[in-house]
């Protein structure tokens, strides 16, 4: 396999800012960076979606989060959040499942909720965050199968707001137990280009991180604003 280029990594990156204290100036800056560096999307809080969509003018996909970060909102609330986000201009939705349902083995209800949110997406992309750090291996396997059965587009490891983020073992597990139509997003704790390459090689099609663009920008500064054609 040929080396995965920085440009390819960026094209699979959801450039993310979900901190509670995020400001419009910061959101605007990650939109600018996402456009400049060709990221897959910017992933931002719902309250900024409308303004960001207007600002970006279709130059980058706008992703937002639903039921975030704990996932225990009612299904009706998650559907309303989704419909509101789509109406405001969101192109992609990352929803958090109800972990309590999983612990009670109410897998049919988990599946029904995912499909209800997908219906509310009105054709927009849906990624399902299962928060792997809170799950047993058996639960991760079951959810890999459930997300594969659902109408969702992606299974996603983590919110980045719980006790752990993406691990290579979890991405390998997803690759083994999801069907070929279900893509994988690794998120939380992806700190370097080497990390990103490894996750992609293991099967991740998207990476949720704020650090990849920061790393590339630092590289540019170190190289007087130039990145070689072979690496970018």
Secondary structure, 3 states (H helix, E strand, C coil): CCCCCHHHHHHCEEEEECCCCCCHHHHHHHHHHHHHHCCCEEEECHHHHHHHHHHHCCCCEEEEEECCCCCCCCHHHHHHHHHHHHHHCCCEEEEECCHHHHHCCCHHHHHHHHHHHHHHCCCCEEEEECCHHHCCHHHHHHHHHHHHHCCCCEEECCCCCCCCCCCHHHHHHHHHHCCCCCEEEEECCCCCHHHHHHHHHHCCCEEEECHHHHHHHHHHHHCCCCCCCCCC
